[in-house]
Amino acid sequence: AFYLNLSDTLIKINKLEDALNVLYYAKILSLNNRDIDHKMAKLFTNLKKFSKSDQIYKELISYKNTSKNVIYSYCDNLIKFKKEDDVIAFVQEYEKEHGTDSILKSILGLVYSQKKNFSLAKSFYYESINLNNKNSDTYTLLGDCFLAIGDFDKAKKNYNKSLQIKPNNKMALNNL
């Protein structure tokens, strides 16, 4: 725990390379710790080293009972490196084996929004809301989708719904 806390502190002060070195050292000491691997993968993403982060994420995902946070981070990693088609393929395969997930539906909505396929994006956001109507971020993303197609009334409605759930949602507040 000490090394994870130390790496968090270094990340907060933007000493990413130092944080990575601390995690390497912690990994040597603990031999195999998924939390350390996950944090290292996130750091490699922040350092824009896709192949390193991708390698770690694929190893983490290969384990049974991989946490949802790792799955979501892996998708985020792929999105940051403009691998939208890989996200789509991964989520489809993951959901075949593990079932439908509201956050993964939102992630697919985000991917299709980035690809400018707003109709499909909206359908994934609505699927996500049907699975979990308490996720403020999904309403914000749906609002962004409506904003992109010029439907300002529906955008505002979704931003307001987001703020009902999470009053301090900065993304929703900034778009109102």
N, C-alpha and C positions, 0 to 999 in steps of 0.2 A: 504494500500500500504506500510506503514511503516514496518509492520511485515513481509511482503513478502520480502522487500528489506533487512531487518535485517537477515532473514533466508538465503537469497542468500549470504550475506557477510559471515555468519557462515559456509555455505557449502564450500565457496571458501577457507576458512582456515581450512577445514576438521574438523569442530566441528559439526558433524552430529547430535549427541544426543541433543546438545544445540539448533540447528536449529529446531529439532523436537519439543522440548519444547516450543519454540517461536511460532511455528505453532499451537500447542495445545492451547496455550493462545489466539492466534488470532482467532481460531475457536470458542472458548468460547465467545469471544467478538462479533463476527459477526454472530454467530449462525450457518449459513450454507453458505459457500462460496466454490464454486467448484474449484477455483484456489488454495485455501489452501488445499483442499482435494487432488488435483492432485499433489501438491508439497509434501504432506505427503506420498502419495503412492510411489512417486519416492524415497523419503528418506528411506522408509521401504525397497524398493528394494536394495538401496545402502547398507543398514544395513543387508542385506540378511535375511529379515524377510518376507518370501513369503506369509504366510497366512494373515498377516496384509495388505500388499500391494494389494494382490489379492482381499481381502474383500472391500477395498476402491475403487479399479478399477471397480469391479462389480457394486457397488453402483453408481459410476459416469456414467457408461455405461447405467444403467437403466433409466437415465433421457432422456427426449426428447431433440433433438438438441445437443447431446454431441459433443464436438469439435473433429476434426480429430486428433489433438495433443494427446488427451486422448486415442483415439483408437490406435494410433501408439505406445504410451507409454505402453499401456496394452499389446500389442503384444511383445514389447521389454522386458517387465517384464516377460512374459511367456517364452521367449527365454532364458533369463538370468537364469531362474530356470529350464531349460531343459524340458520344457513342450511343445515340438514341435507339438505333435499331437493336443494339445489344441489350439495352434495357428492356425493350419490348419482348425480345426472345427469352430473356432470363425470367421476367415476370410470368410470362405464359407458361414456361416450363415449371417454375416454382409453384404456381397455383394449381397445376395439374397434380402435383404430388402432395401439396400441403393445404389446398383449399383457398377460397377467396379471402382477400385481405383488404380492408378499407383503405389503408395507407398506400398499399401497392396500386390500388385503383386510382388514387390521387396522383401517384407518381406517373402512371400511364397518361392521366389527363395532362399533366405538366409536359410530358414528352410530346404528346400530340399538339399541345398549344405551341410548343417551340417549333414544331414542324408546320405550323399554321393550318393544321387540320382542326379547326375550332369545333366543328360539329361532333367529331369523334371525341375530342377532349371533353366537351360538355357531357357526353354520355358516360364517360368514365368518372367524372366528378359526381354525377347523379348516382351512379352505382356506389361510389364511396359513401355518399350521404345516406343512401338506403341501408348500408351496412353499419354506419356510425354517424348519426346526425349531430354529434357533439364535438366534431373536429372543426375548430375555428379556421384552421388553415385551408381546409377544403373549400369552405365558403369564400374565403379570400381569393383562392385560385380560380374558382368559378366566376367570381366578380371580375377578376383580371381577364378572363376569357370573354365575358360579355363586353367589357370595356374595349377589348381589341376589335370586336366586330361592330362597335358603335351602339350597342344597346345599353345606354347609360342608366335607364331606369332599373333594369335587371342587375346591372353591375352594382348600383347603389343599394338595392335590396339585399344582395348577397354580402356586401361589405357590412351593412348594418346587422345582418344575421350573425356574421362573424364576431362583431363587437358585442352582441348579446351574450355570446358564449364566452368570449375572452375580451373584456373591455380594453385591455392594453395592447391589443394586436396592432403592432406598429404598421405592418403592411396595409391592413384595412384602413387604419386611421390616415395614413399618407395618401390613400386613393380617394378619400371622400372629399 
